[in-house]
Every structure is written in C-alpha cells, then in structure tokens.
Amino acid sequence: MSFDSDTLWVAFGLMLIFEGVFPFMSPQGWRDKMAQLMVLQDGQIRFFGLVCVMVGLLMLWWLG
C-alpha cells in the first residue's frame, strides 16, 4: 500500500470535517461530553485511544 501526499491531505481534511461536525451542530452537547471526559481515569482514556487506533488500522488493512 502506498500513499501519495494528496491522499494524506484528503485524509486530514476528512478528519477535520468529522471532528468539527459535533461541536458545530451541538456546542452544548460537545461541552457536556468534554466535561464527562475530564472525569475519566487515564487508563480509560488510553484504552479508548487504543481501541480507536486498532479500529483505524483494521480499516486501513481491510481497505488496502
């Protein structure tokens, strides 16, 4: 699997779109979720991050 710089920029743009939809559509809901995130333990946040990375890698492997 090879990536060119255009693919990387498209992926980055899509990430920004997905990350921006929730705060744009529901700023109060986003703020509430961030407040809930602040009370989680480090291990819980790391586990969520690990799951996201693994799902992303699985998707790249499956699509590639």
PDB file with SEQRES, HELIX, SHEET and CRYST1 records, atoms N, CA, C and O in Angstrom:
SEQRES   1 A   64  MET SER PHE ASP SER ASP THR LEU TRP VAL ALA PHE GLY          
SEQRES   2 A   64  LEU MET LEU ILE PHE GLU GLY VAL PHE PRO PHE MET SER          
SEQRES   3 A   64  PRO GLN GLY TRP ARG ASP LYS MET ALA GLN LEU MET VAL          
SEQRES   4 A   64  LEU GLN ASP GLY GLN ILE ARG PHE PHE GLY LEU VAL CYS          
SEQRES   5 A   64  VAL MET VAL GLY LEU LEU MET LEU TRP TRP LEU GLY              
HELIX    1 AA1 SER A    5  MET A   25  1                                  21    
HELIX    2 AA2 PRO A   27  MET A   38  1                                  12    
HELIX    3 AA3 ASP A   42  LEU A   63  1                                  22    
CRYST1    1.000    1.000    1.000  90.00  90.00  90.00 P 1           1          
ATOM      1  N   MET A   1       0.847  -1.161   0.000  1.00  0.00           N  
ATOM      2  CA  MET A   1       0.000   0.000   0.000  1.00  0.00           C  
ATOM      3  C   MET A   1       0.898   1.232   0.000  1.00  0.00           C  
ATOM      4  O   MET A   1       1.789   1.358   0.841  1.00  0.00           O  
ATOM      5  N   SER A   2       0.664   2.128  -0.936  1.00  0.00           N  
ATOM      6  CA  SER A   2       1.455   3.352  -0.967  1.00  0.00           C  
ATOM      7  C   SER A   2       0.521   4.555  -0.922  1.00  0.00           C  
ATOM      8  O   SER A   2      -0.575   4.537  -1.484  1.00  0.00           O  
ATOM      9  N   PHE A   3       0.976   5.584  -0.249  1.00  0.00           N  
ATOM     10  CA  PHE A   3       0.200   6.807  -0.130  1.00  0.00           C  
ATOM     11  C   PHE A   3       0.963   7.924  -0.809  1.00  0.00           C  
ATOM     12  O   PHE A   3       2.186   8.011  -0.703  1.00  0.00           O  
ATOM     13  N   ASP A   4       0.239   8.772  -1.500  1.00  0.00           N  
ATOM     14  CA  ASP A   4       0.869   9.982  -2.006  1.00  0.00           C  
ATOM     15  C   ASP A   4       0.418  11.140  -1.120  1.00  0.00           C  
ATOM     16  O   ASP A   4      -0.449  10.966  -0.263  1.00  0.00           O  
ATOM     17  N   SER A   5       0.995  12.302  -1.320  1.00  0.00           N  
ATOM     18  CA  SER A   5       0.676  13.425  -0.442  1.00  0.00           C  
ATOM     19  C   SER A   5      -0.773  13.870  -0.593  1.00  0.00           C  
ATOM     20  O   SER A   5      -1.361  14.362   0.370  1.00  0.00           O  
ATOM     21  N   ASP A   6      -1.365  13.710  -1.774  1.00  0.00           N  
ATOM     22  CA  ASP A   6      -2.771  14.081  -1.951  1.00  0.00           C  
ATOM     23  C   ASP A   6      -3.678  13.223  -1.078  1.00  0.00           C  
ATOM     24  O   ASP A   6      -4.622  13.732  -0.473  1.00  0.00           O  
ATOM     25  N   THR A   7      -3.400  11.938  -1.010  1.00  0.00           N  
ATOM     26  CA  THR A   7      -4.199  11.044  -0.172  1.00  0.00           C  
ATOM     27  C   THR A   7      -4.103  11.447   1.288  1.00  0.00           C  
ATOM     28  O   THR A   7      -5.100  11.430   2.009  1.00  0.00           O  
ATOM     29  N   LEU A   8      -2.913  11.806   1.721  1.00  0.00           N  
ATOM     30  CA  LEU A   8      -2.722  12.221   3.100  1.00  0.00           C  
ATOM     31  C   LEU A   8      -3.500  13.499   3.402  1.00  0.00           C  
ATOM     32  O   LEU A   8      -4.112  13.611   4.465  1.00  0.00           O  
ATOM     33  N   TRP A   9      -3.484  14.456   2.488  1.00  0.00           N  
ATOM     34  CA  TRP A   9      -4.224  15.699   2.700  1.00  0.00           C  
ATOM     35  C   TRP A   9      -5.729  15.466   2.686  1.00  0.00           C  
ATOM     36  O   TRP A   9      -6.458  16.092   3.455  1.00  0.00           O  
ATOM     37  N   VAL A  10      -6.202  14.574   1.822  1.00  0.00           N  
ATOM     38  CA  VAL A  10      -7.632  14.237   1.805  1.00  0.00           C  
ATOM     39  C   VAL A  10      -8.027  13.596   3.133  1.00  0.00           C  
ATOM     40  O   VAL A  10      -9.063  13.939   3.702  1.00  0.00           O  
ATOM     41  N   ALA A  11      -7.213  12.675   3.626  1.00  0.00           N  
ATOM     42  CA  ALA A  11      -7.495  12.025   4.908  1.00  0.00           C  
ATOM     43  C   ALA A  11      -7.510  13.047   6.041  1.00  0.00           C  
ATOM     44  O   ALA A  11      -8.371  12.991   6.919  1.00  0.00           O  
ATOM     45  N   PHE A  12      -6.570  13.969   6.024  1.00  0.00           N  
ATOM     46  CA  PHE A  12      -6.516  15.009   7.052  1.00  0.00           C  
ATOM     47  C   PHE A  12      -7.750  15.902   6.984  1.00  0.00           C  
ATOM     48  O   PHE A  12      -8.324  16.255   8.014  1.00  0.00           O  
ATOM     49  N   GLY A  13      -8.157  16.267   5.769  1.00  0.00           N  
ATOM     50  CA  GLY A  13      -9.358  17.077   5.595  1.00  0.00           C  
ATOM     51  C   GLY A  13     -10.605  16.371   6.098  1.00  0.00           C  
ATOM     52  O   GLY A  13     -11.445  16.984   6.757  1.00  0.00           O  
ATOM     53  N   LEU A  14     -10.729  15.088   5.792  1.00  0.00           N  
ATOM     54  CA  LEU A  14     -11.877  14.320   6.278  1.00  0.00           C  
ATOM     55  C   LEU A  14     -11.876  14.231   7.802  1.00  0.00           C  
ATOM     56  O   LEU A  14     -12.930  14.314   8.432  1.00  0.00           O  
ATOM     57  N   MET A  15     -10.700  14.062   8.389  1.00  0.00           N  
ATOM     58  CA  MET A  15     -10.614  14.014   9.841  1.00  0.00           C  
ATOM     59  C   MET A  15     -11.100  15.329  10.455  1.00  0.00           C  
ATOM     60  O   MET A  15     -11.837  15.321  11.441  1.00  0.00           O  
ATOM     61  N   LEU A  16     -10.688  16.453   9.873  1.00  0.00           N  
ATOM     62  CA  LEU A  16     -11.121  17.751  10.386  1.00  0.00           C  
ATOM     63  C   LEU A  16     -12.627  17.932  10.255  1.00  0.00           C  
ATOM     64  O   LEU A  16     -13.268  18.491  11.146  1.00  0.00           O  
ATOM     65  N   ILE A  17     -13.197  17.459   9.142  1.00  0.00           N  
ATOM     66  CA  ILE A  17     -14.646  17.547   8.955  1.00  0.00           C  
ATOM     67  C   ILE A  17     -15.360  16.743  10.032  1.00  0.00           C  
ATOM     68  O   ILE A  17     -16.267  17.250  10.691  1.00  0.00           O  
ATOM     69  N   PHE A  18     -14.947  15.476  10.213  1.00  0.00           N  
ATOM     70  CA  PHE A  18     -15.604  14.629  11.209  1.00  0.00           C  
ATOM     71  C   PHE A  18     -15.436  15.175  12.621  1.00  0.00           C  
ATOM     72  O   PHE A  18     -16.368  15.117  13.424  1.00  0.00           O  
ATOM     73  N   GLU A  19     -14.267  15.699  12.927  1.00  0.00           N  
ATOM     74  CA  GLU A  19     -14.026  16.252  14.259  1.00  0.00           C  
ATOM     75  C   GLU A  19     -14.816  17.539  14.494  1.00  0.00           C  
ATOM     76  O   GLU A  19     -15.146  17.859  15.636  1.00  0.00           O  
ATOM     77  N   GLY A  20     -15.118  18.271  13.440  1.00  0.00           N  
ATOM     78  CA  GLY A  20     -15.804  19.549  13.596  1.00  0.00           C  
ATOM     79  C   GLY A  20     -17.314  19.488  13.552  1.00  0.00           C  
ATOM     80  O   GLY A  20     -17.976  20.452  13.937  1.00  0.00           O  
ATOM     81  N   VAL A  21     -17.882  18.379  13.091  1.00  0.00           N  
ATOM     82  CA  VAL A  21     -19.340  18.301  12.937  1.00  0.00           C  
ATOM     83  C   VAL A  21     -20.051  18.410  14.280  1.00  0.00           C  
ATOM     84  O   VAL A  21     -20.984  19.203  14.411  1.00  0.00           O  
ATOM     85  N   PHE A  22     -19.637  17.638  15.277  1.00  0.00           N  
ATOM     86  CA  PHE A  22     -20.340  17.628  16.558  1.00  0.00           C  
ATOM     87  C   PHE A  22     -20.291  18.985  17.263  1.00  0.00           C  
ATOM     88  O   PHE A  22     -21.339  19.467  17.692  1.00  0.00           O  
ATOM     89  N   PRO A  23     -19.114  19.630  17.403  1.00  0.00           N  
ATOM     90  CA  PRO A  23     -19.132  20.948  18.047  1.00  0.00           C  
ATOM     91  C   PRO A  23     -19.897  21.995  17.239  1.00  0.00           C  
ATOM     92  O   PRO A  23     -20.448  22.932  17.816  1.00  0.00           O  
ATOM     93  N   PHE A  24     -19.941  21.851  15.919  1.00  0.00           N  
ATOM     94  CA  PHE A  24     -20.688  22.798  15.096  1.00  0.00           C  
ATOM     95  C   PHE A  24     -22.194  22.604  15.274  1.00  0.00           C  
ATOM     96  O   PHE A  24     -22.939  23.574  15.414  1.00  0.00           O  
ATOM     97  N   MET A  25     -22.630  21.357  15.270  1.00  0.00           N  
ATOM     98  CA  MET A  25     -24.063  21.071  15.343  1.00  0.00           C  
ATOM     99  C   MET A  25     -24.619  21.226  16.760  1.00  0.00           C  
ATOM    100  O   MET A  25     -25.763  21.649  16.928  1.00  0.00           O  
ATOM    101  N   SER A  26     -23.838  20.895  17.763  1.00  0.00           N  
ATOM    102  CA  SER A  26     -24.325  20.923  19.145  1.00  0.00           C  
ATOM    103  C   SER A  26     -23.200  21.342  20.091  1.00  0.00           C  
ATOM    104  O   SER A  26     -22.593  20.497  20.749  1.00  0.00           O  
ATOM    105  N   PRO A  27     -22.925  22.639  20.159  1.00  0.00           N  
ATOM    106  CA  PRO A  27     -21.823  23.078  21.025  1.00  0.00           C  
ATOM    107  C   PRO A  27     -22.033  22.714  22.499  1.00  0.00           C  
ATOM    108  O   PRO A  27     -21.081  22.350  23.190  1.00  0.00           O  
ATOM    109  N   GLN A  28     -23.269  22.811  22.976  1.00  0.00           N  
ATOM    110  CA  GLN A  28     -23.525  22.475  24.380  1.00  0.00           C  
ATOM    111  C   GLN A  28     -23.338  20.980  24.624  1.00  0.00           C  
ATOM    112  O   GLN A  28     -22.768  20.583  25.640  1.00  0.00           O  
ATOM    113  N   GLY A  29     -23.812  20.158  23.705  1.00  0.00           N  
ATOM    114  CA  GLY A  29     -23.613  18.714  23.830  1.00  0.00           C  
ATOM    115  C   GLY A  29     -22.139  18.355  23.807  1.00  0.00           C  
ATOM    116  O   GLY A  29     -21.693  17.487  24.557  1.00  0.00           O  
ATOM    117  N   TRP A  30     -21.383  19.023  22.945  1.00  0.00           N  
ATOM    118  CA  TRP A  30     -19.938  18.785  22.865  1.00  0.00           C  
ATOM    119  C   TRP A  30     -19.271  19.168  24.182  1.00  0.00           C  
ATOM    120  O   TRP A  30     -18.417  18.441  24.689  1.00  0.00           O  
ATOM    121  N   ARG A  31     -19.667  20.318  24.733  1.00  0.00           N  
ATOM    122  CA  ARG A  31     -19.109  20.784  26.003  1.00  0.00           C  
ATOM    123  C   ARG A  31     -19.420  19.789  27.127  1.00  0.00           C  
ATOM    124  O   ARG A  31     -18.562  19.491  27.958  1.00  0.00           O  
ATOM    125  N   ASP A  32     -20.668  19.274  27.140  1.00  0.00           N  
ATOM    126  CA  ASP A  32     -21.050  18.288  28.157  1.00  0.00           C  
ATOM    127  C   ASP A  32     -20.211  17.013  28.037  1.00  0.00           C  
ATOM    128  O   ASP A  32     -19.757  16.470  29.045  1.00  0.00           O  
ATOM    129  N   LYS A  33     -20.006  16.540  26.808  1.00  0.00           N  
ATOM    130  CA  LYS A  33     -19.195  15.329  26.603  1.00  0.00           C  
ATOM    131  C   LYS A  33     -17.747  15.555  27.026  1.00  0.00           C  
ATOM    132  O   LYS A  33     -17.120  14.657  27.587  1.00  0.00           O  
ATOM    133  N   MET A  34     -17.211  16.745  26.763  1.00  0.00           N  
ATOM    134  CA  MET A  34     -15.841  17.040  27.179  1.00  0.00           C  
ATOM    135  C   MET A  34     -15.740  17.063  28.705  1.00  0.00           C  
ATOM    136  O   MET A  34     -14.735  16.626  29.265  1.00  0.00           O  
ATOM    137  N   ALA A  35     -16.780  17.572  29.381  1.00  0.00           N  
ATOM    138  CA  ALA A  35     -16.779  17.577  30.845  1.00  0.00           C  
ATOM    139  C   ALA A  35     -16.808  16.149  31.380  1.00  0.00           C  
ATOM    140  O   ALA A  35     -16.149  15.847  32.375  1.00  0.00           O  
ATOM    141  N   GLN A  36     -17.568  15.267  30.726  1.00  0.00           N  
ATOM    142  CA  GLN A  36     -17.600  13.862  31.140  1.00  0.00           C  
ATOM    143  C   GLN A  36     -16.242  13.203  30.910  1.00  0.00           C  
ATOM    144  O   GLN A  36     -15.802  12.375  31.708  1.00  0.00           O  
ATOM    145  N   LEU A  37     -15.593  13.570  29.827  1.00  0.00           N  
ATOM    146  CA  LEU A  37     -14.280  13.005  29.512  1.00  0.00           C  
ATOM    147  C   LEU A  37     -13.245  13.394  30.565  1.00  0.00           C  
ATOM    148  O   LEU A  37     -12.330  12.623  30.854  1.00  0.00           O  
ATOM    149  N   MET A  38     -13.387  14.577  31.130  1.00  0.00           N  
ATOM    150  CA  MET A  38     -12.412  15.073  32.103  1.00  0.00           C  
ATOM    151  C   MET A  38     -12.393  14.247  33.388  1.00  0.00           C  
ATOM    152  O   MET A  38     -11.388  14.248  34.098  1.00  0.00           O  
ATOM    153  N   VAL A  39     -13.482  13.542  33.702  1.00  0.00           N  
ATOM    154  CA  VAL A  39     -13.520  12.776  34.951  1.00  0.00           C  
ATOM    155  C   VAL A  39     -13.053  11.332  34.769  1.00  0.00           C  
ATOM    156  O   VAL A  39     -12.946  10.595  35.750  1.00  0.00           O  
ATOM    157  N   LEU A  40     -12.775  10.917  33.537  1.00  0.00           N  
ATOM    158  CA  LEU A  40     -12.301   9.555  33.301  1.00  0.00           C  
ATOM    159  C   LEU A  40     -10.859   9.401  33.776  1.00  0.00           C  
ATOM    160  O   LEU A  40     -10.081  10.355  33.770  1.00  0.00           O  
ATOM    161  N   GLN A  41     -10.527   8.204  34.180  1.00  0.00           N  
ATOM    162  CA  GLN A  41      -9.161   7.889  34.581  1.00  0.00           C  
ATOM    163  C   GLN A  41      -8.268   7.810  33.339  1.00  0.00           C  
ATOM    164  O   GLN A  41      -8.757   7.584  32.232  1.00  0.00           O  
ATOM    165  N   ASP A  42      -6.972   7.996  33.526  1.00  0.00           N  
ATOM    166  CA  ASP A  42      -6.025   7.927  32.413  1.00  0.00           C  
ATOM    167  C   ASP A  42      -6.109   6.590  31.682  1.00  0.00           C  
ATOM    168  O   ASP A  42      -6.059   6.545  30.453  1.00  0.00           O  
ATOM    169  N   GLY A  43      -6.234   5.515  32.431  1.00  0.00           N  
ATOM    170  CA  GLY A  43      -6.313   4.191  31.820  1.00  0.00           C  
ATOM    171  C   GLY A  43      -7.527   4.036  30.916  1.00  0.00           C  
ATOM    172  O   GLY A  43      -7.446   3.394  29.869  1.00  0.00           O  
ATOM    173  N   GLN A  44      -8.656   4.624  31.317  1.00  0.00           N  
ATOM    174  CA  GLN A  44      -9.863   4.554  30.496  1.00  0.00           C  
ATOM    175  C   GLN A  44      -9.673   5.323  29.193  1.00  0.00           C  
ATOM    176  O   GLN A  44     -10.087   4.865  28.128  1.00  0.00           O  
ATOM    177  N   ILE A  45      -9.052   6.482  29.284  1.00  0.00           N  
ATOM    178  CA  ILE A  45      -8.815   7.295  28.088  1.00  0.00           C  
ATOM    179  C   ILE A  45      -7.814   6.594  27.173  1.00  0.00           C  
ATOM    180  O   ILE A  45      -7.990   6.582  25.955  1.00  0.00           O  
ATOM    181  N   ARG A  46      -6.766   6.012  27.754  1.00  0.00           N  
ATOM    182  CA  ARG A  46      -5.786   5.276  26.946  1.00  0.00           C  
ATOM    183  C   ARG A  46      -6.428   4.084  26.247  1.00  0.00           C  
ATOM    184  O   ARG A  46      -6.133   3.814  25.082  1.00  0.00           O  
ATOM    185  N   PHE A  47      -7.309   3.366  26.956  1.00  0.00           N  
ATOM    186  CA  PHE A  47      -7.976   2.217  26.358  1.00  0.00           C  
ATOM    187  C   PHE A  47      -8.838   2.659  25.181  1.00  0.00           C  
ATOM    188  O   PHE A  47      -8.831   2.012  24.134  1.00  0.00           O  
ATOM    189  N   PHE A  48      -9.578   3.754  25.341  1.00  0.00           N  
ATOM    190  CA  PHE A  48     -10.398   4.278  24.250  1.00  0.00           C  
ATOM    191  C   PHE A  48      -9.514   4.668  23.065  1.00  0.00           C  
ATOM    192  O   PHE A  48      -9.848   4.380  21.916  1.00  0.00           O  
ATOM    193  N   GLY A  49      -8.385   5.323  23.348  1.00  0.00           N  
ATOM    194  CA  GLY A  49      -7.455   5.691  22.283  1.00  0.00           C  
ATOM    195  C   GLY A  49      -6.897   4.472  21.575  1.00  0.00           C  
ATOM    196  O   GLY A  49      -6.784   4.462  20.350  1.00  0.00           O  
ATOM    197  N   LEU A  50      -6.545   3.438  22.340  1.00  0.00           N  
ATOM    198  CA  LEU A  50      -6.028   2.204  21.751  1.00  0.00           C  
ATOM    199  C   LEU A  50      -7.071   1.544  20.854  1.00  0.00           C  
ATOM    200  O   LEU A  50      -6.749   1.080  19.761  1.00  0.00           O  
ATOM    201  N   VAL A  51      -8.316   1.502  21.316  1.00  0.00           N  
ATOM    202  CA  VAL A  51      -9.391   0.918  20.505  1.00  0.00           C  
ATOM    203  C   VAL A  51      -9.554   1.703  19.207  1.00  0.00           C  
ATOM    204  O   VAL A  51      -9.709   1.103  18.143  1.00  0.00           O  
ATOM    205  N   CYS A  52      -9.521   3.027  19.274  1.00  0.00           N  
ATOM    206  CA  CYS A  52      -9.644   3.846  18.062  1.00  0.00           C  
ATOM    207  C   CYS A  52      -8.503   3.574  17.090  1.00  0.00           C  
ATOM    208  O   CYS A  52      -8.726   3.445  15.887  1.00  0.00           O  
ATOM    209  N   VAL A  53      -7.281   3.487  17.609  1.00  0.00           N  
ATOM    210  CA  VAL A  53      -6.125   3.203  16.754  1.00  0.00           C  
ATOM    211  C   VAL A  53      -6.268   1.833  16.107  1.00  0.00           C  
ATOM    212  O   VAL A  53      -6.030   1.683  14.908  1.00  0.00           O  
ATOM    213  N   MET A  54      -6.654   0.837  16.890  1.00  0.00           N  
ATOM    214  CA  MET A  54      -6.791  -0.520  16.355  1.00  0.00           C  
ATOM    215  C   MET A  54      -7.889  -0.597  15.293  1.00  0.00           C  
ATOM    216  O   MET A  54      -7.708  -1.250  14.266  1.00  0.00           O  
ATOM    217  N   VAL A  55      -9.018   0.061  15.531  1.00  0.00           N  
ATOM    218  CA  VAL A  55     -10.096   0.069  14.532  1.00  0.00           C  
ATOM    219  C   VAL A  55      -9.623   0.777  13.267  1.00  0.00           C  
ATOM    220  O   VAL A  55      -9.899   0.312  12.161  1.00  0.00           O  
ATOM    221  N   GLY A  56      -8.917   1.891  13.416  1.00  0.00           N  
ATOM    222  CA  GLY A  56      -8.387   2.603  12.254  1.00  0.00           C  
ATOM    223  C   GLY A  56      -7.406   1.764  11.461  1.00  0.00           C  
ATOM    224  O   GLY A  56      -7.464   1.735  10.232  1.00  0.00           O  
ATOM    225  N   LEU A  57      -6.504   1.079  12.153  1.00  0.00           N  
ATOM    226  CA  LEU A  57      -5.548   0.212  11.462  1.00  0.00           C  
ATOM    227  C   LEU A  57      -6.253  -0.953  10.770  1.00  0.00           C  
ATOM    228  O   LEU A  57      -5.890  -1.331   9.656  1.00  0.00           O  
ATOM    229  N   LEU A  58      -7.250  -1.512  11.427  1.00  0.00           N  
ATOM    230  CA  LEU A  58      -8.023  -2.597  10.822  1.00  0.00           C  
ATOM    231  C   LEU A  58      -8.735  -2.124   9.559  1.00  0.00           C  
ATOM    232  O   LEU A  58      -8.780  -2.840   8.559  1.00  0.00           O  
ATOM    233  N   MET A  59      -9.288  -0.919   9.612  1.00  0.00           N  
ATOM    234  CA  MET A  59      -9.956  -0.360   8.429  1.00  0.00           C  
ATOM    235  C   MET A  59      -8.960  -0.148   7.293  1.00  0.00           C  
ATOM    236  O   MET A  59      -9.252  -0.477   6.144  1.00  0.00           O  
ATOM    237  N   LEU A  60      -7.786   0.400   7.607  1.00  0.00           N  
ATOM    238  CA  LEU A  60      -6.767   0.605   6.574  1.00  0.00           C  
ATOM    239  C   LEU A  60      -6.316  -0.717   5.969  1.00  0.00           C  
ATOM    240  O   LEU A  60      -6.143  -0.820   4.755  1.00  0.00           O  
ATOM    241  N   TRP A  61      -6.127  -1.725   6.811  1.00  0.00           N  
ATOM    242  CA  TRP A  61      -5.723  -3.041   6.317  1.00  0.00           C  
ATOM    243  C   TRP A  61      -6.818  -3.639   5.440  1.00  0.00           C  
ATOM    244  O   TRP A  61      -6.539  -4.202   4.381  1.00  0.00           O  
ATOM    245  N   TRP A  62      -8.064  -3.512   5.888  1.00  0.00           N  
ATOM    246  CA  TRP A  62      -9.190  -4.088   5.154  1.00  0.00           C  
ATOM    247  C   TRP A  62      -9.401  -3.379   3.814  1.00  0.00           C  
ATOM    248  O   TRP A  62      -9.687  -4.027   2.807  1.00  0.00           O  
ATOM    249  N   LEU A  63      -9.261  -2.060   3.800  1.00  0.00           N  
ATOM    250  CA  LEU A  63      -9.481  -1.288   2.573  1.00  0.00           C  
ATOM    251  C   LEU A  63      -8.279  -1.343   1.637  1.00  0.00           C  
ATOM    252  O   LEU A  63      -8.421  -1.130   0.433  1.00  0.00           O  
ATOM    253  N   GLY A  64      -7.102  -1.627   2.178  1.00  0.00           N  
ATOM    254  CA  GLY A  64      -5.891  -1.619   1.367  1.00  0.00           C  
ATOM    255  C   GLY A  64      -5.699  -2.925   0.706  1.00  0.00           C  
ATOM    256  O   GLY A  64      -4.725  -3.111  -0.024  1.00  0.00           O  
TER     257      GLY A  64                                                      
END                                                                             
